[in-house]
Amino acid sequence: MSDTNISDGRQSLSDLGAVASGAAPAAEGEAGTQAAPQTPVAETAPLRQQELDAYGRSYATGRRKDAVARVWLKPGSGKITINGRDQEIYFARPTLRLVINQPFGVAERNGQYDVVCTVKGGGLSGQAGAVKHGIAQALTKYEPTLRGAVKAAGFLTRDSRAVERKKYGKAKARRSFQFSKR
C-alpha cells in the first residue's frame, strides 16, 4: 500500500507536504507524476535594528523590586553616572558596583561605553538590579549582535521577585504572632 493511494479520503503525508509548499496534491490515479515534497529552508531570525536617539545614544528602562532606572548608553571611556553622581559614590558597596558591571563583562565590552542613568524607588540593592537590567537592555539596542550572549546570562529578563505583602492576623507576611501558653 503506497502513501498516495489511500482510499478512505484521507490525505497522505506527501500530499500534505505538497499542499504546504503550494502545489496541488496529485489525484489518486497519478501516483508516479507527483513531485517530491520540498523540504523547508531553515529561516534565519531577522537581525534586530540598532535603536539610537538623536544624540547617538541607546535608551532603555530597567526594573527590579520597586526601583526603576532610566539608562542612556553611548560609546566612551567606561564612566558610569547615576543620578548625577559617579558609581563609586552612589553605590559605595563593591558588590553593587560588580552587579551593575556584569552585562559589560558578559559582552566583553568593559570600559567601552559611558552610562548615564537616573534611578528612583526601592533601596540600593533594587536600584543596582534595575541599573543592571537597563544597561543590558540598552547594550542590546546599541549592539543587537550581543543579544544572544546577554540573554543567555539572564540579564534581559526582569527579576519579578518582590517583597510579599503583610497579611492581617500575621506579624509579617507569613510570621505568626508569638504563641503564649499562659
SULZIUR-V429242 format. One line per field, one symbol per residue. phi: phi as a letter, one per 20 degrees, with the letter a starting at -180 (. if undefined). A space follows every 50 residues. Layout:
phi = ???
//
This chain:
phi = .efeddeeneeeffffffffeoefffffedfeeffffeefefeeffffef dcefemddcbddcaldecddcdcbfaeneddclndfffefdfffffffff eggfffelcfmdceccbdccnmdfffffffffffffffffffcffegfff fffneeeffefbffffdfncfcfcfefffdfc
//
